[in-house]
Amino acid sequence: MTKKPVNKDMKDILAVEAEAIIEYKKQLKKQRRKSNYSRSKLRKYFTETKRLKEEFNFSFEDISLWLRKYKRVKMTADGVRSAYNRIKKEYDTPE
């Protein structure tokens, strides 16, 4: 068994590939972090909900009733409050 001499070019290619994998791993981690946000039923209607809350001064109980009547989404007022605050915080956080 004879060892093949390792070319300097081979090492450089491997180094470039290793750096690319590290960057790809960071990118995947960042994407996974983004996808961990809530999968609330409210997310689909957040823009309308935000407008109801800010422009029309709806309470979370009122928003819960609006969702049930017009969007066929059953959520408690506490569930709406929790999801609303979480989603709003997500939108307000700069990336």
C-alpha positions as CSV (number, residue, x, y, z in Angstrom):
1,M,0.0,0.0,0.0
2,T,1.4,3.3,-1.0
3,K,0.1,6.6,0.1
4,K,-0.9,9.0,-2.6
5,P,0.5,12.4,-2.2
6,V,-2.1,15.0,-1.3
7,N,-2.1,18.0,-3.6
8,K,-2.3,21.4,-2.2
9,D,-5.2,22.0,-4.5
10,M,-7.1,19.1,-2.9
11,K,-6.7,20.7,0.5
12,D,-7.9,24.1,-0.7
13,I,-11.0,22.5,-2.3
14,L,-11.7,20.7,0.9
15,A,-11.3,23.9,2.9
16,V,-13.7,25.7,0.6
17,E,-16.2,22.9,0.8
18,A,-15.9,22.8,4.6
19,E,-16.5,26.6,4.8
20,A,-19.5,26.3,2.5
21,I,-21.0,23.5,4.7
22,I,-20.5,25.7,7.9
23,E,-22.2,28.6,6.2
24,Y,-25.0,26.3,5.0
25,K,-25.4,24.9,8.5
26,K,-25.7,28.5,9.9
27,Q,-28.3,29.3,7.3
28,L,-30.4,26.2,8.1
29,K,-30.2,27.0,11.8
30,K,-31.4,30.5,11.1
31,Q,-34.3,29.2,9.0
32,R,-35.3,26.7,11.7
33,R,-35.3,29.5,14.2
34,K,-37.7,31.4,12.0
35,S,-40.0,28.5,11.5
36,N,-40.4,27.9,15.3
37,Y,-42.9,30.7,15.6
38,S,-46.5,29.8,16.6
39,R,-48.8,28.2,14.2
40,S,-51.7,30.0,15.6
41,K,-55.1,30.1,13.8
42,L,-54.9,33.9,14.4
43,R,-51.8,34.2,12.1
44,K,-53.9,34.0,9.0
45,Y,-56.1,36.9,10.1
46,F,-53.5,38.9,12.0
47,T,-53.6,42.0,9.8
48,E,-57.4,42.3,10.2
49,T,-57.1,41.5,13.9
50,K,-54.5,44.2,14.4
51,R,-56.7,46.7,12.6
52,L,-59.7,45.8,14.8
53,K,-57.5,46.2,17.9
54,E,-55.8,49.4,17.1
55,E,-58.3,51.3,14.9
56,F,-61.6,50.1,16.3
57,N,-60.4,49.5,19.9
58,F,-61.8,45.9,20.0
59,S,-61.1,43.9,23.1
60,F,-59.6,40.4,22.8
61,E,-63.1,39.1,23.7
62,D,-64.6,41.1,20.8
63,I,-61.9,39.8,18.5
64,S,-62.7,36.3,19.6
65,L,-66.4,36.8,18.8
66,W,-65.5,38.3,15.4
67,L,-63.3,35.3,14.5
68,R,-66.0,32.9,15.5
69,K,-68.8,34.7,13.6
70,Y,-67.0,35.8,10.4
71,K,-64.0,33.5,10.1
72,R,-65.3,30.3,11.7
73,V,-62.3,30.2,14.0
74,K,-62.9,29.2,17.6
75,M,-60.5,30.8,20.0
76,T,-60.8,32.0,23.6
77,A,-60.0,35.6,24.5
78,D,-56.9,34.4,26.3
79,G,-55.8,32.5,23.3
80,V,-56.3,35.5,21.0
81,R,-54.4,37.7,23.5
82,S,-51.5,35.3,23.7
83,A,-51.2,34.7,19.9
84,Y,-51.7,38.4,19.1
85,N,-48.9,39.5,21.4
86,R,-46.6,36.8,20.1
87,I,-47.3,37.6,16.5
88,K,-47.1,41.3,17.0
89,K,-43.7,40.9,18.8
90,E,-42.5,38.8,15.8
91,Y,-43.5,41.5,13.3
92,D,-42.0,44.4,15.4
93,T,-38.6,42.6,15.9
94,P,-36.2,43.7,13.2
95,E,-34.2,41.0,11.5
